[in-house]
Amino acid sequence: MNTSRRRIGIDFDNTIIDYDDVFQHVAKQWGLVDESFQGSKVAVREEVRRLGDGELRWMKLQGYVYGKGIGGARLFVGVDGFLERCRREEDEVLIVSHKTEYGHFDLDRVNLRQAAREWMTDHRFFQADGYAISPGNVFFEGTRKEKLERIRQLACDVFIDDLEEVFLEPDFPASVKRILLSSQVDARIRRPVIVCSTWSAVEEELFQSGERPWPGSGE
């Protein structure tokens, strides 16, 4: 039994789950981008926003992808190995995400939180022979403020997120080690935030040489 079990918090959207291919595919289907278009979710967003009523179209697209279209999303490269490593090391994984219940302008009223849980089930998050994460360790919050409060309540030792804005919030718990998963970083981001461009780099940061950082050791 691991006597120094850590509590590793992870964001969900665009941190664990990769929507890039789905956004590109659906945007083409809806005629929002040209058939020759190639790009990430961010590139799709910028292209769609240039259209007439672009912000409205983007919000409808986003609501669809996070709901009905979520089945086409995939794990980010390296997440599989990281979660398996957490299971082997007996560290506790807690998923904390800012996610509303329903998408903007979604006439079908697909529950986005339920869709995300079903996607996680399909990808073996909760199975004993998968990543063995407790379903009770998944939390969806309606606002960023509520997300930060949840991270504090859960007493996470580490939190991993793709948005630098989360770590720039003054209410982010000071004792939590912060890992930003990003290849493009705001100039204001500096220690104690640790920047990793890949999930392999995150794994190396947390598990290198078998060293287990104490809470707040990223300070």
Secondary structure, DSSP 8 states (H G I E B T S, - for coil): --TT--EEEE--BTTTEE-HHHHHHHHHHTTSS-TT----HHHHHHHHHTSTTHHHHHHHHHHHHHTGGGGG-EE-TTHHHHHHHHHHHT-EEEEEEE--SB-TT-TT--BHHHHHHHHHHHTTSSSTTTT---GGGEEEESSHHHHHHHHHHTT-SEEEES-HHHHHSTTS-TTSEEEEE-SS--TT--TTEEEESSHHHHHHHHHGGG----TTTT-
